[in-house]
Amino acid sequence: MDGFLDLYLQFNIPSPIEEATWHDWFEIWLRELGVKTPCELSLCLTSDDHIRELNREFRQIDEPTDVLAFAAQEMLAPVGIREVSGVRLLGDIVISVQTARLQAKAQGHRLSDELAWLATHGLLHLLGWDHPDELSLQRMLQQQRQLLSAIQLGSEVTHGQ
């Protein structure tokens, strides 16, 4: 599946996961989710301060969070642009490494596992998943567990969220 995914990585904070591994994971996840068209998305690993600014600007919540997803579908829908040159634009995932580190410690697993968990959550949001109620949240969490299982992380990472 060469050329299936254009993944743009921005590490404001060093990643414990290699760039090639991120790329492999996202390709596996997209295949697991039945995405067949070439895609483009970006992943930014950043600080609590930076994600807090984004959270305040885009969600009017003045505090850091673990992950934000900015779906191209939602941002570009009024214009109607979802594909450029046959590539499906998914959007941007931003993860606070500081918050992820705290959550990993609280959950008793590695930072890399927590980052993978948060990346799956962000990816599902980019693909239109949401969790406005408990049932939707449980479905989304189950899908995240399946995605982690596809990269052999399923048994180590659990979240009750």
N, C-alpha and C positions, 0 to 999 in steps of 0.2 A: 504494500500500500504506500509506496513512495509518493511523496507529495500530497498525501491525504490531509495532513495537518500542518498548518503554519502556526507555530507556537512562539510567541514573543515573550521572553522572560526578562524581568527587571528585578534585580536583587538589591534593594536598598540596604538590606541586612543579609549577610551570607546565608546561603542555603545549605543545609546538611544533606540535601539530595542533589545529585549530579544533574546537569541540564539534560543529558541524554535520557536519564531515567524519567524525568518529568515528561519529556516528549513521548517516551514509550507508554507511560501510564495513561496519559490523555488519549493516545491512539487506542489503547485497549478499552478504556472507559467509553469512548465514543462508539466503538464497534459493539460493545456490550449493550449500549443504549439504542442500537439500530440505526445510527447515523451513517449514511452511505456516501453523502456528498462531501467533497473537499471542504475543510473548515479552517477558520482563522480565529484565534483567541489569544489573549495575553494574560499572563500571571505576574503579579507584582508581590514580592515579599517585602514588608516594610515594618515601620515602628508603630507603637501605640499612638505617638503624637500625630503621625501622618494619617493613620486610619481614623483618628478622632476628627481631624479636619474634614476628611471626606464624609464621615458620618454626619457631622454637623451641617455641612453644605448640602448634602443630597437627601438626608433623612431627618434633618432638624433634631438630631439626638446628639447632645454635646458630651459624648463619652467614647472611649475606644470600644471596639468590638473585635471579634475574632476574624470574621470574613465579610466582605462586601462583594456583591456581583452586580455588574452593570451590563445588562443584556442589550446587545445591539438591536435586537428585535423591538424592544420597548423604546429605546432612544431614537431609532430611525423610522419607526412605524409610520409617523405622520408623513414622511417623505416617501415611504414605500421602498426604501433601499434595504434589502436583506442579503443581496448577493452582489459581489463585484467580480467580474470576469469568471463567473461560475463557481466562485468560492463563497460559502456560507459564512457570513460574519456572525460570530457568536457573542463577542463582547470581552469584558475585562473582569478578572477575579483579583481581588486585593486581599492579602492575608497579613495580619499583624503577627509577626514572629514572637514578639514579647508575650502577647496574650496566648498564643498557641503553646508557648513554653510553660506557662502557668497551668493551662488546661491539661497538658500532657502529664505534668507532675501530679496534678489532682486526680487524674484518671489512672495513673500508674503505668504509663507507656512512654515510648520514645517520642522525641520532638518530631522526627521524620514521619512517624505514624499519625500524629496529630495533624501535621501539615497535609498529608494525603487525605485524611478525613475531611478537613476543611476545604480542600481543593475539590473533592467530590461534591460537597454541599454547594459550593459556588458554581460548579459545572451544571448541576441539576437546575439551579436558578437560571443560568444562561439559556437552558433548553426549555424554560417555561414552567418548571415545577415551582410550587409555592406551598406554604404550610400555614394557612390562615386559621386552622383548627387542629385539634389533637389527632384526628384520624389522618388528615393530610400530612401532619408532621411524622406520624408513625410510618406511613407509606414511604415518605422521603428517607427517613432513617434506615428503613429496611433496604431501600434501593442503594443507599450509600454502603451498607454492609455488603451487599452483593458486588458492588464495584470494587471494594477493597479486597474481597475474596478473589476477584479476577486477577489481582496482582499479588496474590498470596499474603495479604495482610489481614484478612477477615477475622481470624481467631484472636489476634493480639489487640485489636482496637475495638473497644466497646464504648458506647455513649448512651446515656439514658435520657439526654436532653428532652 
